Amino acid sequence: MLYVLPDSAGDILVLQASGTLSQTDYQEVFLKQIKKQLKTGHKLRVLLYFDHQLSAIDQDSSWNAEGFYAGCDTEIARVAVVSNGDWSSWSDSFASDEVKHFQVSEFLRALHWTDEPDL
């Protein structure tokens, strides 16, 4: 399941994942929220909080390094992944400086990193 958190505004999308992330979550929550929230011409900044109840990410979904960007017609500037460490390999699979893992205790640091101006 995927939830949009109230910290989402402008070009920052803050999401919480729990249970199992599915293709439905990608299409019905992630992509729909982008269309609802992001202004034309802006780059999206995403913070994904993987809570302690996240148990799986569907293999056949767009929640992977190849499908994540391909399914989204918006330019994504940064993605901060926040978890207790179990999902750091997921963020590492992107092999990109624009995707970075943070521990749960670093949530605010992750939010600030997401919001930094492009270098």
N, CA, C and O atoms as CSV, one atom per row, in Angstrom:
chain,resi,resn,atom,element,x,y,z
A,1,MET,N,N,0.840,-1.174,0.000
A,1,MET,CA,C,0.000,0.000,0.000
A,1,MET,C,C,0.887,1.241,0.000
A,1,MET,O,O,1.976,1.252,0.574
A,2,LEU,N,N,0.404,2.255,-0.642
A,2,LEU,CA,C,1.137,3.507,-0.756
A,2,LEU,C,C,0.223,4.654,-0.342
A,2,LEU,O,O,-0.932,4.730,-0.761
A,3,TYR,N,N,0.762,5.542,0.489
A,3,TYR,CA,C,-0.004,6.675,0.993
A,3,TYR,C,C,0.739,7.967,0.692
A,3,TYR,O,O,1.965,8.021,0.789
A,4,VAL,N,N,-0.001,9.004,0.327
A,4,VAL,CA,C,0.568,10.329,0.139
A,4,VAL,C,C,0.533,11.021,1.502
A,4,VAL,O,O,-0.525,11.129,2.123
A,5,LEU,N,N,1.697,11.491,1.964
A,5,LEU,CA,C,1.777,12.149,3.266
A,5,LEU,C,C,1.527,13.650,3.117
A,5,LEU,O,O,1.752,14.219,2.048
A,6,PRO,N,N,1.061,14.291,4.198
A,6,PRO,CA,C,0.711,15.716,4.135
A,6,PRO,C,C,1.891,16.645,3.877
A,6,PRO,O,O,1.679,17.820,3.574
A,7,ASP,N,N,3.116,16.165,3.985
A,7,ASP,CA,C,4.295,16.987,3.680
A,7,ASP,C,C,4.435,17.232,2.176
A,7,ASP,O,O,5.274,18.030,1.758
A,8,SER,N,N,3.630,16.563,1.368
A,8,SER,CA,C,3.682,16.718,-0.082
A,8,SER,C,C,3.128,18.085,-0.476
A,8,SER,O,O,2.034,18.478,-0.069
A,9,ALA,N,N,3.908,18.787,-1.270
A,9,ALA,CA,C,3.466,20.100,-1.754
A,9,ALA,C,C,4.390,20.546,-2.876
A,9,ALA,O,O,5.580,20.233,-2.875
A,10,GLY,N,N,3.838,21.273,-3.825
A,10,GLY,CA,C,4.646,21.803,-4.918
A,10,GLY,C,C,5.333,20.696,-5.695
A,10,GLY,O,O,4.677,19.824,-6.266
A,11,ASP,N,N,6.667,20.736,-5.714
A,11,ASP,CA,C,7.408,19.732,-6.483
A,11,ASP,C,C,7.947,18.606,-5.605
A,11,ASP,O,O,8.738,17.787,-6.073
A,12,ILE,N,N,7.525,18.552,-4.329
A,12,ILE,CA,C,7.970,17.483,-3.428
A,12,ILE,C,C,6.803,16.551,-3.130
A,12,ILE,O,O,5.741,16.979,-2.678
A,13,LEU,N,N,7.025,15.280,-3.392
A,13,LEU,CA,C,6.030,14.244,-3.143
A,13,LEU,C,C,6.576,13.318,-2.062
A,13,LEU,O,O,7.607,12.673,-2.249
A,14,VAL,N,N,5.874,13.258,-0.927
A,14,VAL,CA,C,6.300,12.429,0.205
A,14,VAL,C,C,5.310,11.277,0.333
A,14,VAL,O,O,4.110,11.488,0.511
A,15,LEU,N,N,5.836,10.051,0.240
A,15,LEU,CA,C,5.005,8.849,0.221
A,15,LEU,C,C,5.428,7.875,1.309
A,15,LEU,O,O,6.599,7.808,1.681
A,16,GLN,N,N,4.462,7.125,1.812
A,16,GLN,CA,C,4.750,6.069,2.780
A,16,GLN,C,C,4.294,4.746,2.189
A,16,GLN,O,O,3.155,4.608,1.744
A,17,ALA,N,N,5.200,3.773,2.189
A,17,ALA,CA,C,4.901,2.433,1.678
A,17,ALA,C,C,4.799,1.465,2.843
A,17,ALA,O,O,5.604,1.500,3.774
A,18,SER,N,N,3.799,0.604,2.776
A,18,SER,CA,C,3.563,-0.387,3.819
A,18,SER,C,C,3.003,-1.647,3.170
A,18,SER,O,O,2.383,-1.570,2.109
A,19,GLY,N,N,3.209,-2.790,3.783
A,19,GLY,CA,C,2.681,-4.036,3.221
A,19,GLY,C,C,3.447,-4.424,1.980
A,19,GLY,O,O,4.634,-4.742,2.051
A,20,THR,N,N,2.773,-4.402,0.834
A,20,THR,CA,C,3.391,-4.738,-0.442
A,20,THR,C,C,3.162,-3.607,-1.428
A,20,THR,O,O,2.034,-3.141,-1.590
A,21,LEU,N,N,4.225,-3.162,-2.089
A,21,LEU,CA,C,4.100,-2.154,-3.149
A,21,LEU,C,C,3.747,-2.871,-4.442
A,21,LEU,O,O,4.401,-3.843,-4.821
A,22,SER,N,N,2.721,-2.394,-5.110
A,22,SER,CA,C,2.234,-3.058,-6.318
A,22,SER,C,C,2.191,-2.092,-7.500
A,22,SER,O,O,2.420,-0.893,-7.347
A,23,GLN,N,N,1.897,-2.629,-8.661
A,23,GLN,CA,C,1.734,-1.803,-9.851
A,23,GLN,C,C,0.536,-0.869,-9.681
A,23,GLN,O,O,0.554,0.256,-10.181
A,24,THR,N,N,-0.481,-1.316,-8.994
A,24,THR,CA,C,-1.643,-0.462,-8.713
A,24,THR,C,C,-1.223,0.750,-7.901
A,24,THR,O,O,-1.682,1.861,-8.167
A,25,ASP,N,N,-0.351,0.552,-6.906
A,25,ASP,CA,C,0.159,1.677,-6.123
A,25,ASP,C,C,0.897,2.665,-7.024
A,25,ASP,O,O,0.746,3.879,-6.884
A,26,TYR,N,N,1.685,2.138,-7.937
A,26,TYR,CA,C,2.458,2.987,-8.849
A,26,TYR,C,C,1.525,3.824,-9.721
A,26,TYR,O,O,1.710,5.033,-9.857
A,27,GLN,N,N,0.530,3.177,-10.304
A,27,GLN,CA,C,-0.353,3.869,-11.239
A,27,GLN,C,C,-1.414,4.715,-10.539
A,27,GLN,O,O,-1.632,5.869,-10.910
A,28,GLU,N,N,-2.071,4.150,-9.535
A,28,GLU,CA,C,-3.224,4.804,-8.921
A,28,GLU,C,C,-2.869,5.815,-7.833
A,28,GLU,O,O,-3.674,6.694,-7.528
A,29,VAL,N,N,-1.700,5.707,-7.252
A,29,VAL,CA,C,-1.302,6.655,-6.212
A,29,VAL,C,C,-0.161,7.536,-6.720
A,29,VAL,O,O,-0.310,8.755,-6.796
A,30,PHE,N,N,0.971,6.932,-7.067
A,30,PHE,CA,C,2.163,7.684,-7.462
A,30,PHE,C,C,1.906,8.553,-8.693
A,30,PHE,O,O,2.050,9.773,-8.624
A,31,LEU,N,N,1.530,7.946,-9.811
A,31,LEU,CA,C,1.345,8.709,-11.045
A,31,LEU,C,C,0.184,9.696,-10.951
A,31,LEU,O,O,0.288,10.819,-11.446
A,32,LYS,N,N,-0.908,9.295,-10.329
A,32,LYS,CA,C,-2.059,10.204,-10.194
A,32,LYS,C,C,-1.721,11.406,-9.321
A,32,LYS,O,O,-2.160,12.520,-9.606
A,33,GLN,N,N,-0.948,11.192,-8.263
A,33,GLN,CA,C,-0.579,12.309,-7.401
A,33,GLN,C,C,0.354,13.276,-8.128
A,33,GLN,O,O,0.268,14.488,-7.931
A,34,ILE,N,N,1.234,12.748,-8.957
A,34,ILE,CA,C,2.119,13.611,-9.748
A,34,ILE,C,C,1.277,14.533,-10.630
A,34,ILE,O,O,1.505,15.743,-10.667
A,35,LYS,N,N,0.316,13.965,-11.331
A,35,LYS,CA,C,-0.535,14.761,-12.223
A,35,LYS,C,C,-1.347,15.791,-11.448
A,35,LYS,O,O,-1.582,16.897,-11.934
A,36,LYS,N,N,-1.766,15.432,-10.266
A,36,LYS,CA,C,-2.584,16.318,-9.435
A,36,LYS,C,C,-1.750,17.453,-8.845
A,36,LYS,O,O,-2.237,18.578,-8.730
A,37,GLN,N,N,-0.533,17.181,-8.481
A,37,GLN,CA,C,0.262,18.092,-7.667
A,37,GLN,C,C,1.310,18.895,-8.431
A,37,GLN,O,O,1.490,20.082,-8.158
A,38,LEU,N,N,1.993,18.283,-9.367
A,38,LEU,CA,C,3.152,18.916,-10.000
A,38,LEU,C,C,2.745,19.869,-11.113
A,38,LEU,O,O,1.930,19.532,-11.971
A,39,LYS,N,N,3.325,21.060,-11.084
A,39,LYS,CA,C,3.069,22.044,-12.131
A,39,LYS,C,C,3.904,21.711,-13.361
A,39,LYS,O,O,4.997,21.157,-13.242
A,40,THR,N,N,3.399,22.041,-14.522
A,40,THR,CA,C,4.080,21.801,-15.781
A,40,THR,C,C,5.446,22.477,-15.785
A,40,THR,O,O,5.577,23.637,-15.393
A,41,GLY,N,N,6.463,21.739,-16.233
A,41,GLY,CA,C,7.802,22.275,-16.344
A,41,GLY,C,C,8.647,22.146,-15.087
A,41,GLY,O,O,9.830,22.484,-15.108
A,42,HIS,N,N,8.071,21.669,-13.999
A,42,HIS,CA,C,8.823,21.496,-12.760
A,42,HIS,C,C,9.393,20.086,-12.683
A,42,HIS,O,O,8.828,19.146,-13.242
A,43,LYS,N,N,10.518,19.946,-11.984
A,43,LYS,CA,C,11.114,18.640,-11.735
A,43,LYS,C,C,10.569,18.116,-10.416
A,43,LYS,O,O,10.447,18.860,-9.444
A,44,LEU,N,N,10.246,16.846,-10.391
A,44,LEU,CA,C,9.699,16.209,-9.202
A,44,LEU,C,C,10.814,15.778,-8.255
A,44,LEU,O,O,11.880,15.336,-8.684
A,45,ARG,N,N,10.547,15.915,-6.971
A,45,ARG,CA,C,11.439,15.445,-5.915
A,45,ARG,C,C,10.606,14.505,-5.047
A,45,ARG,O,O,9.517,14.865,-4.601
A,46,VAL,N,N,11.119,13.305,-4.814
A,46,VAL,CA,C,10.338,12.271,-4.142
A,46,VAL,C,C,11.039,11.803,-2.877
A,46,VAL,O,O,12.245,11.555,-2.880
A,47,LEU,N,N,10.278,11.684,-1.799
A,47,LEU,CA,C,10.767,11.020,-0.595
A,47,LEU,C,C,9.860,9.814,-0.382
A,47,LEU,O,O,8.652,9.957,-0.193
A,48,LEU,N,N,10.457,8.626,-0.413
A,48,LEU,CA,C,9.733,7.373,-0.185
A,48,LEU,C,C,10.096,6.850,1.193
A,48,LEU,O,O,11.244,6.481,1.437
A,49,TYR,N,N,9.133,6.817,2.088
A,49,TYR,CA,C,9.348,6.264,3.422
A,49,TYR,C,C,8.838,4.829,3.423
A,49,TYR,O,O,7.633,4.591,3.342
A,50,PHE,N,N,9.764,3.871,3.516
A,50,PHE,CA,C,9.411,2.453,3.586
A,50,PHE,C,C,9.286,2.097,5.064
A,50,PHE,O,O,10.293,1.915,5.748
A,51,ASP,N,N,8.061,1.997,5.553
A,51,ASP,CA,C,7.886,1.750,6.987
A,51,ASP,C,C,8.232,0.304,7.348
A,51,ASP,O,O,8.491,-0.519,6.471
A,52,HIS,N,N,8.233,0.008,8.646
A,52,HIS,CA,C,8.659,-1.309,9.134
A,52,HIS,C,C,7.725,-2.432,8.706
A,52,HIS,O,O,8.070,-3.607,8.836
A,53,GLN,N,N,6.541,-2.084,8.195
A,53,GLN,CA,C,5.596,-3.116,7.757
A,53,GLN,C,C,5.710,-3.438,6.265
A,53,GLN,O,O,5.008,-4.316,5.764
A,54,LEU,N,N,6.593,-2.732,5.556
A,54,LEU,CA,C,6.785,-3.055,4.138
A,54,LEU,C,C,7.473,-4.408,4.047
A,54,LEU,O,O,8.572,-4.599,4.569
A,55,SER,N,N,6.814,-5.336,3.383
A,55,SER,CA,C,7.350,-6.696,3.317
A,55,SER,C,C,7.814,-7.099,1.920
A,55,SER,O,O,8.633,-8.006,1.771
A,56,ALA,N,N,7.285,-6.416,0.885
A,56,ALA,CA,C,7.644,-6.825,-0.477
A,56,ALA,C,C,7.341,-5.723,-1.479
A,56,ALA,O,O,6.517,-4.839,-1.243
A,57,ILE,N,N,8.037,-5.809,-2.606
A,57,ILE,CA,C,7.765,-4.969,-3.768
A,57,ILE,C,C,7.512,-5.934,-4.916
A,57,ILE,O,O,8.376,-6.744,-5.253
A,58,ASP,N,N,6.332,-5.849,-5.516
A,58,ASP,CA,C,5.996,-6.763,-6.611
A,58,ASP,C,C,7.047,-6.695,-7.709
A,58,ASP,O,O,7.385,-5.612,-8.189
A,59,GLN,N,N,7.560,-7.847,-8.103
A,59,GLN,CA,C,8.587,-7.943,-9.132
A,59,GLN,C,C,8.094,-7.422,-10.485
A,59,GLN,O,O,8.861,-6.843,-11.253
A,60,ASP,N,N,6.810,-7.635,-10.765
A,60,ASP,CA,C,6.243,-7.262,-12.067
A,60,ASP,C,C,5.691,-5.841,-12.078
A,60,ASP,O,O,4.838,-5.517,-12.904
A,61,SER,N,N,6.162,-5.002,-11.184
A,61,SER,CA,C,5.672,-3.630,-11.119
A,61,SER,C,C,6.741,-2.652,-11.597
A,61,SER,O,O,7.866,-3.048,-11.899
A,62,SER,N,N,6.387,-1.393,-11.663
A,62,SER,CA,C,7.321,-0.342,-12.085
A,62,SER,C,C,8.168,0.169,-10.932
A,62,SER,O,O,8.868,1.172,-11.074
A,63,TRP,N,N,8.114,-0.503,-9.800
A,63,TRP,CA,C,8.927,-0.124,-8.636
A,63,TRP,C,C,10.305,-0.756,-8.739
A,63,TRP,O,O,10.734,-1.478,-7.839
A,64,ASN,N,N,11.001,-0.480,-9.846
A,64,ASN,CA,C,12.371,-0.955,-10.032
A,64,ASN,C,C,13.137,0.107,-10.813
A,64,ASN,O,O,12.544,1.051,-11.335
A,65,ALA,N,N,14.427,-0.046,-10.891
A,65,ALA,CA,C,15.272,0.979,-11.514
A,65,ALA,C,C,14.897,1.251,-12.971
A,65,ALA,O,O,14.987,2.393,-13.422
A,66,GLU,N,N,14.488,0.245,-13.698
A,66,GLU,CA,C,14.134,0.434,-15.103
A,66,GLU,C,C,12.744,1.033,-15.261
A,66,GLU,O,O,12.556,1.965,-16.044
A,67,GLY,N,N,11.782,0.515,-14.537
A,67,GLY,CA,C,10.392,0.923,-14.714
A,67,GLY,C,C,10.003,2.206,-14.018
A,67,GLY,O,O,9.065,2.883,-14.439
A,68,PHE,N,N,10.706,2.547,-12.965
A,68,PHE,CA,C,10.342,3.709,-12.152
A,68,PHE,C,C,10.306,4.981,-12.992
A,68,PHE,O,O,9.323,5.720,-12.949
A,69,TYR,N,N,11.361,5.244,-13.750
A,69,TYR,CA,C,11.433,6.442,-14.587
A,69,TYR,C,C,10.663,6.270,-15.898
A,69,TYR,O,O,10.060,7.221,-16.395
A,70,ALA,N,N,10.684,5.074,-16.450
A,70,ALA,CA,C,10.051,4.829,-17.748
A,70,ALA,C,C,8.545,5.032,-17.697
A,70,ALA,O,O,7.950,5.520,-18.658
A,71,GLY,N,N,7.928,4.662,-16.588
A,71,GLY,CA,C,6.479,4.783,-16.465
A,71,GLY,C,C,6.004,6.180,-16.140
A,71,GLY,O,O,4.806,6.458,-16.170
A,72,CYS,N,N,6.931,7.052,-15.832
A,72,CYS,CA,C,6.605,8.406,-15.399
A,72,CYS,C,C,7.084,9.397,-16.452
A,72,CYS,O,O,8.270,9.415,-16.783
A,73,ASP,N,N,6.188,10.218,-16.981
A,73,ASP,CA,C,6.592,11.164,-18.018
A,73,ASP,C,C,7.029,12.507,-17.437
A,73,ASP,O,O,7.013,13.525,-18.130
A,74,THR,N,N,7.417,12.505,-16.172
A,74,THR,CA,C,7.887,13.693,-15.477
A,74,THR,C,C,9.367,13.526,-15.160
A,74,THR,O,O,9.810,12.426,-14.828
A,75,GLU,N,N,10.132,14.601,-15.258
A,75,GLU,CA,C,11.538,14.534,-14.890
A,75,GLU,C,C,11.650,14.498,-13.364
A,75,GLU,O,O,11.101,15.353,-12.670
A,76,ILE,N,N,12.363,13.505,-12.861
A,76,ILE,CA,C,12.538,13.344,-11.421
A,76,ILE,C,C,13.951,13.791,-11.064
A,76,ILE,O,O,14.932,13.225,-11.546
A,77,ALA,N,N,14.045,14.817,-10.209
A,77,ALA,CA,C,15.342,15.373,-9.841
A,77,ALA,C,C,16.042,14.527,-8.794
A,77,ALA,O,O,17.239,14.260,-8.905
A,78,ARG,N,N,15.301,14.102,-7.773
A,78,ARG,CA,C,15.888,13.326,-6.679
A,78,ARG,C,C,14.859,12.387,-6.075
A,78,ARG,O,O,13.657,12.649,-6.085
A,79,VAL,N,N,15.377,11.278,-5.545
A,79,VAL,CA,C,14.548,10.332,-4.805
A,79,VAL,C,C,15.284,9.960,-3.527
A,79,VAL,O,O,16.368,9.379,-3.572
A,80,ALA,N,N,14.693,10.296,-2.397
A,80,ALA,CA,C,15.233,9.886,-1.102
A,80,ALA,C,C,14.424,8.681,-0.633
A,80,ALA,O,O,13.195,8.727,-0.592
A,81,VAL,N,N,15.117,7.613,-0.284
A,81,VAL,CA,C,14.470,6.408,0.234
A,81,VAL,C,C,14.816,6.316,1.715
A,81,VAL,O,O,15.988,6.263,2.087
A,82,VAL,N,N,13.790,6.298,2.549
A,82,VAL,CA,C,13.987,6.251,3.995
A,82,VAL,C,C,13.467,4.914,4.502
A,82,VAL,O,O,12.301,4.573,4.306
A,83,SER,N,N,14.354,4.156,5.163
A,83,SER,CA,C,13.939,2.867,5.735
A,83,SER,C,C,14.869,2.515,6.886
A,83,SER,O,O,15.844,3.214,7.158
A,84,ASN,N,N,14.545,1.420,7.551
A,84,ASN,CA,C,15.392,0.970,8.654
A,84,ASN,C,C,16.669,0.297,8.156
A,84,ASN,O,O,17.443,-0.231,8.954
A,85,GLY,N,N,16.889,0.312,6.875
A,85,GLY,CA,C,18.094,-0.265,6.278
A,85,GLY,C,C,17.814,-1.480,5.426
A,85,GLY,O,O,18.621,-1.833,4.566
A,86,ASP,N,N,16.669,-2.135,5.651
A,86,ASP,CA,C,16.338,-3.337,4.892
A,86,ASP,C,C,16.182,-3.069,3.397
A,86,ASP,O,O,16.350,-3.979,2.585
A,87,TRP,N,N,15.866,-1.844,3.032
A,87,TRP,CA,C,15.594,-1.519,1.636
A,87,TRP,C,C,16.701,-0.700,0.983
A,87,TRP,O,O,16.504,-0.145,-0.098
A,88,SER,N,N,17.855,-0.618,1.624
A,88,SER,CA,C,18.959,0.144,1.031
A,88,SER,C,C,19.422,-0.478,-0.282
A,88,SER,O,O,19.849,0.246,-1.181
A,89,SER,N,N,19.349,-1.784,-0.414
A,89,SER,CA,C,19.757,-2.426,-1.670
A,89,SER,C,C,18.808,-2.055,-2.809
A,89,SER,O,O,19.220,-1.995,-3.967
A,90,TRP,N,N,17.534,-1.805,-2.480
A,90,TRP,CA,C,16.582,-1.367,-3.502
A,90,TRP,C,C,17.015,-0.018,-4.055
A,90,TRP,O,O,17.055,0.165,-5.271
A,91,SER,N,N,17.338,0.922,-3.190
A,91,SER,CA,C,17.771,2.244,-3.659
A,91,SER,C,C,19.122,2.160,-4.350
A,91,SER,O,O,19.364,2.894,-5.309
A,92,ASP,N,N,20.010,1.282,-3.887
A,92,ASP,CA,C,21.324,1.106,-4.518
A,92,ASP,C,C,21.203,0.569,-5.947
A,92,ASP,O,O,22.076,0.816,-6.778
A,93,SER,N,N,20.122,-0.164,-6.232
A,93,SER,CA,C,19.943,-0.743,-7.565
A,93,SER,C,C,19.775,0.322,-8.647
A,93,SER,O,O,19.950,0.037,-9.831
A,94,PHE,N,N,19.438,1.538,-8.249
A,94,PHE,CA,C,19.295,2.622,-9.219
A,94,PHE,C,C,20.649,3.115,-9.717
A,94,PHE,O,O,20.734,3.704,-10.795
A,95,ALA,N,N,21.704,2.882,-8.946
A,95,ALA,CA,C,23.069,3.285,-9.324
A,95,ALA,C,C,23.094,4.729,-9.832
A,95,ALA,O,O,23.606,5.017,-10.913
A,96,SER,N,N,22.527,5.624,-9.022
A,96,SER,CA,C,22.412,7.023,-9.412
A,96,SER,C,C,22.646,7.913,-8.200
A,96,SER,O,O,22.230,7.593,-7.087
A,97,ASP,N,N,23.316,9.031,-8.433
A,97,ASP,CA,C,23.513,10.009,-7.363
A,97,ASP,C,C,22.214,10.713,-6.998
A,97,ASP,O,O,22.136,11.355,-5.951
A,98,GLU,N,N,21.199,10.604,-7.841
A,98,GLU,CA,C,19.910,11.240,-7.580
A,98,GLU,C,C,19.003,10.374,-6.726
A,98,GLU,O,O,17.920,10.814,-6.341
A,99,VAL,N,N,19.417,9.157,-6.421
A,99,VAL,CA,C,18.655,8.261,-5.545
A,99,VAL,C,C,19.553,7.909,-4.372
A,99,VAL,O,O,20.651,7.381,-4.549
A,100,LYS,N,N,19.074,8.208,-3.174
A,100,LYS,CA,C,19.914,8.023,-1.994
A,100,LYS,C,C,19.095,7.432,-0.849
A,100,LYS,O,O,17.934,7.788,-0.646
A,101,HIS,N,N,19.726,6.522,-0.105
A,101,HIS,CA,C,19.078,5.892,1.043
A,101,HIS,C,C,19.427,6.623,2.332
A,101,HIS,O,O,20.559,7.066,2.525
A,102,PHE,N,N,18.430,6.741,3.217
A,102,PHE,CA,C,18.593,7.335,4.538
A,102,PHE,C,C,17.961,6.419,5.574
A,102,PHE,O,O,16.964,5.754,5.294
A,103,GLN,N,N,18.528,6.382,6.752
A,103,GLN,CA,C,17.937,5.649,7.869
A,103,GLN,C,C,16.696,6.404,8.364
A,103,GLN,O,O,16.567,7.605,8.128
A,104,VAL,N,N,15.798,5.711,9.040
A,104,VAL,CA,C,14.579,6.322,9.564
A,104,VAL,C,C,14.910,7.509,10.463
A,104,VAL,O,O,14.210,8.521,10.439
A,105,SER,N,N,15.961,7.389,11.247
A,105,SER,CA,C,16.361,8.477,12.141
A,105,SER,C,C,16.822,9.723,11.381
A,105,SER,O,O,16.976,10.790,11.975
A,106,GLU,N,N,17.043,9.590,10.068
A,106,GLU,CA,C,17.494,10.698,9.235
A,106,GLU,C,C,16.377,11.255,8.349
A,106,GLU,O,O,16.652,11.873,7.320
A,107,PHE,N,N,15.124,11.041,8.742
A,107,PHE,CA,C,13.986,11.454,7.922
A,107,PHE,C,C,14.069,12.934,7.537
A,107,PHE,O,O,13.931,13.274,6.362
A,108,LEU,N,N,14.290,13.802,8.501
A,108,LEU,CA,C,14.348,15.238,8.200
A,108,LEU,C,C,15.531,15.573,7.298
A,108,LEU,O,O,15.419,16.422,6.413
A,109,ARG,N,N,16.652,14.916,7.516
A,109,ARG,CA,C,17.816,15.116,6.643
A,109,ARG,C,C,17.472,14.709,5.212
A,109,ARG,O,O,17.859,15.385,4.258
A,110,ALA,N,N,16.747,13.607,5.068
A,110,ALA,CA,C,16.324,13.139,3.740
A,110,ALA,C,C,15.398,14.152,3.077
A,110,ALA,O,O,15.516,14.420,1.881
A,111,LEU,N,N,14.485,14.709,3.851
A,111,LEU,CA,C,13.565,15.708,3.317
A,111,LEU,C,C,14.326,16.954,2.856
A,111,LEU,O,O,14.028,17.509,1.799
A,112,HIS,N,N,15.289,17.383,3.638
A,112,HIS,CA,C,16.104,18.547,3.259
A,112,HIS,C,C,16.946,18.251,2.018
A,112,HIS,O,O,17.069,19.104,1.139
A,113,TRP,N,N,17.531,17.046,1.936
A,113,TRP,CA,C,18.319,16.660,0.770
A,113,TRP,C,C,17.444,16.662,-0.484
A,113,TRP,O,O,17.865,17.109,-1.550
A,114,THR,N,N,16.240,16.163,-0.338
A,114,THR,CA,C,15.299,16.115,-1.467
A,114,THR,C,C,15.015,17.518,-1.976
A,114,THR,O,O,14.839,17.722,-3.177
A,115,ASP,N,N,14.969,18.481,-1.072
A,115,ASP,CA,C,14.596,19.845,-1.402
A,115,ASP,C,C,15.765,20.743,-1.791
A,115,ASP,O,O,15.551,21.900,-2.151
A,116,GLU,N,N,17.000,20.236,-1.726
A,116,GLU,CA,C,18.155,21.063,-2.103
A,116,GLU,C,C,18.069,21.463,-3.560
A,116,GLU,O,O,17.573,20.703,-4.392
A,117,PRO,N,N,18.553,22.661,-3.871
A,117,PRO,CA,C,18.568,23.078,-5.284
A,117,PRO,C,C,19.471,22.167,-6.111
A,117,PRO,O,O,20.451,21.623,-5.603
A,118,ASP,N,N,19.140,22.010,-7.354
A,118,ASP,CA,C,19.988,21.204,-8.255
A,118,ASP,C,C,21.370,21.827,-8.358
A,118,ASP,O,O,21.510,23.047,-8.433
A,119,LEU,N,N,22.369,20.991,-8.362
A,119,LEU,CA,C,23.746,21.478,-8.470
A,119,LEU,C,C,24.163,21.627,-9.918
A,119,LEU,O,O,25.293,22.027,-10.197
